Amino acid sequence: MAQIQYPFSAIYNSETTLEPLAGNILKITNIGESANAPYGLTRLVNISYGNLNNNTGVITIEPDPARFGLGDLPLGKITILGQGEDKLFGTTGGSATLDFQNFVGTVSNTISITGGSGTFDGAIGTLLLSENLTLNPDRTAPVRGLPLISGSFQTFQTVPEPRNTTAIFSIGLIGVGFLLRQYRTSN
């Protein structure tokens, strides 16, 4: 198996919505596009869940809603999409700090790549997402941002076994050399 390493760094133009579910628990949906993402991975869709601490403005972000007592919801996931079947799959966890008094925020997440399709079949790796936000005074309005996603991921591909052609050709050359030697010796 050969390991192929893919370094990654891209800025996405994104829109994030925070949907209240129960108490301080939020469904976080992020959709983004990048004109210059490497390997053609220009679109992303992320769903995760968060627990907002109203006293500190910190949102703890997890892919599993059961960690917040909501086991009946599907697991969160991120998909980074490219051309055709080229996709990366994973989960997102981390934190965001929202300061609604000054209308600013920061996000720091880890994206765990757990699979892929097309060129990226079987991908694994870790990407980091960092973002500074300008918040809308309307807390229900989508937040637009420019997250930087960077890190690397790898895929594993089988290396073809050597073929017998080279060995047969080499034996043939040795045989021809032997016959030429006998021919010269007899003349």
Disulfide bonds with the S-S distance in Angstrom:
none
